[in-house]
């Protein structure tokens, strides 16, 4: 219970921080805290791994932009899976200053209708479904900071899992970063 409380406190500190941007290392630490809570709740439920070069750890990303996607993988992708699940985060350089971010799971997957509904959040945010609020918030934040310099792709197949890929063309935000 103490470890779970400590992890929850870390997540809340990050969420409530006045900083708009955090290092990739800090964002991954927030995800680590979230995953520690989930693993305590479902010890045999899934594995979690990251592939991120040390050279990218200082890169700045909007705070809490990846954690909701991981949370969606746990809550929706593994809703009916009690063991054998896997979540993998792969981050690498895209071009000179950009980032390629991939969050993949081997969960239940989504049908084409659900994927289309999520894309509505991207292309028509005024029509979003309240059931997609985590994804909607991620997309809104990416739009606000990167405009047309990012792209998001969802690849999912029923029974095979889901992969969300975000490519940020230029790591520099169009807004002033309050943490600099």
C-alpha positions, 0 to 999 in steps of 0.5 A: 500500500505504501509503494502504491501511495508513493507512486500515486503521489508521483503521478499527481505531482507531475499532473499538478505541476505548473510546467507545461513540458517535462523531459522524456525521462520524467514522462517515462518515470510517471508511466513507471509509477502508473505501471507499478500501481497496475502491476500491484493490482494485476501482478500476472496481467502484463509486461511493460518495457521501453526502448529509448536511447539515453540520448533522448531522455533530456528531450522535452515533451508536453507533460502527461501526453504519453501516460494517458495512452498507456493507461488506455492500453491497460484499461481498454486493451487488457480489460478482459485479459488476465495474463500474458499482456505486453505494453511496449514503448519505443521512442527514437529520433525522427529527423534532426529534432523530431521524435518517433513515439510508439506505444503498442500492446497485444491486447484485445484490439479495436474494430474499424468503427472505434478507430474512426471514432478516435480519428474524429478526435484528431480531425474534428475535435468539436465532435469528440465522444466523451468516452474518448476523453484521454485520447482527446486530451492528448490530441488537443495538447499535441495540436496546441504545442505542435500544430501541423508538425505532428502526426498520429496513427492508430493501427489496431486489429481485433485479438492482436492489439493496438499500436499508437504512433506519434511522430513530432516533426520538430521537437520545439514547441510553438509555445513558450515552455515554462520549464526553460 
